[in-house]
Amino acid sequence: MFTKNGNILKINGNWLNPSNSPVPPGPEPYPFEEVTIGTQIWSKPNLDIDDGGEGIHKVDNVIANGYNLGTQYYYTWDAATRICSNIVGWHLPTKDEWEVLINRRPDMIGKWIKSTYGWEPNEYGGNGTDSYGFTALPVGTWEFNNNRLVNNGYYTWHWSATPRGTYAYANILQFTGNNAGLDPYSKDKGFVVRLIKDT
């Protein structure tokens, strides 16, 4: 709130020269659909922003076990970090932030965040229950070196912001288990991206 004292304005207890305009409010966070899990707010669905730079590949109508999973964007780690660093109010989750989600129940979190369709049937995994509304789809990975989509229906990987030398950590979900896990992968892999809201 502004108050006036003669020809001086006051904002938040500080007296300002009226010739200096107050700092405008910052931009609102990017309006992703959100899903709240515990204390974390995640974006939903997968990131679909193309900034025109390298390391991005779009695949229309990804099919997995007879389901159309829609259009998906796959990113190298460099592309994911580049794009996410420019999205107001959100960021690429770190390894530690992924672990907060995973540690809710390491042996079952995969089941709880996987979609209820599209995953290859398996007695030890298969489709999830999507208990939190995270809806992790089995969209596989894009191989930039071979220019092809692989493992759709079986796996999905989400990048983290945490590098490890020439590699970077990603969260993996698979059709053969109910867990989730973080492992380092080559930064030139084409994985999908979820973001986490700034706190």
Disulfide bonds with the S-S distance in Angstrom:
none
